[in-house]
Amino acid sequence: MKISAKTEYACIAMLELASRHGSGEPVRIRKIAERHDVPPRFLVQILLQLKGAGLVRSTRGAAGGYHLNRPPEEVSLGEVMQIIEGGPKNNGNVTSASPDSPAVKALLQAWSDVDAVQRDMLSKITFADLLERARSHDDRMYYI
């Protein structure tokens, strides 16, 4: 599974927002960028994309920043990946061999099945789940 830097940064930002969900305090881009060594300019674009999709909202002003629009239990890893990466590109049904070949058809079907399982699994992993996993790696990293 290949994950772009953009998707990784989006998930990191969503984890930070999830960790502060319910606090009433917005999370600043600068804080996310510094904490995770993410380029701030890239993060701005990513958060605008997530905002456009309705996953986050922003607060303007000197004390401004970003908030999750929904509880972390209601936002899945698959949803964020879908927003950032877009839909499946040709469903992976690209082949250099003859598409009429029974072997190619079998392989394409197998790849499609694997992709469906992957999408299903990603849709079941919430940002609340990821926060718990992050806590197991660093007790001081995330708190709800």
Secondary structure, 3 states (H helix, E strand, C coil): CCCCHHHHHHHHHHHHHHHCCCCCCCECHHHHHHHHCCCHHHHHHHHHHHHHCCCEEEECCCCCEEEECCCHHHCEHHHHHHHHHCCCCHHHCCCCCCCCCHHHHHHHHHHHHHHHHHHHHHHHCEHHHHHHHHHHHCCCCCCC
